[in-house]
Amino acid sequence: MNFTRAFCFLFLLSYCMINKKVNNVTEALKYVASDMTFMLGGFGLCGIPENAISELVRLGLTNLTCISNNAGVDDFGLGLLLKNKQIKKMIASYVGENAEFERQMLSGELEVTLTPQGTLAEKCRAAKMGIPAFYTPAGYGTEVATGKEVKTFNGKPHLLEEAYKADFSFIKAWKGDEAGNIIFKATARNFNSPMCGAAKVNIVEVEELVPIGQLDPNQIHVSGVFVQRIFEGKNYKKPIEHLTLSEA
């Protein structure tokens, strides 16, 4: 066997031995703890990690910092953690659907950092790509700019925004394989994609988990290199925030 064939054989062997599958959500969330910072994918109630959130509720963790585009609704998604007062700080861009969130924020029970949506997405992506900080014009001249460095590019002021730091990210995908490669369905790609790989440990729940080699490589949205644990979720409710029907 020549060197090229030997290298290819060893590469294929090592690839086939990669297995990031865990049996269930309880095993997937092993070592999560109170006082940690979590990223949670999803947009509204689309593509949220339902199983992971339910497990966080069951575990009863407290003093959590959660980074998410929004804060769920009163009785679902992150709203369940807020209802139990498990979240100490919320970093989000849109929070208008949650009355309990509003109550806690106005009463001073919950620390809130509102972030422009594009900035939030880029702060996640930067963390994923190992970029410590970046400049953006979004938020200049508003409360978002308070305490941040400003630099002018092409005559336009930009804020220096630092990438997020998180202990765990919780991601929801449509399909995945045991090596951690995942495929999102339609708009569920949203914040799941930039957050997957942006934390120290990245946990993915999928609707369907298949053996390595079953997914078309051309259809994979996030490579398994960004995933540490993957499991097949159960009992997805997939609620709709606002159901709108046409008149009969």
Summary of the structure (lengths in Angstrom):
residues: 248
radius of gyration: 19.7
end to end distance: 71.8
largest distance: 71.8
contacts: 802
relative contact order: 0.17
helix: 30%
strand: 27%
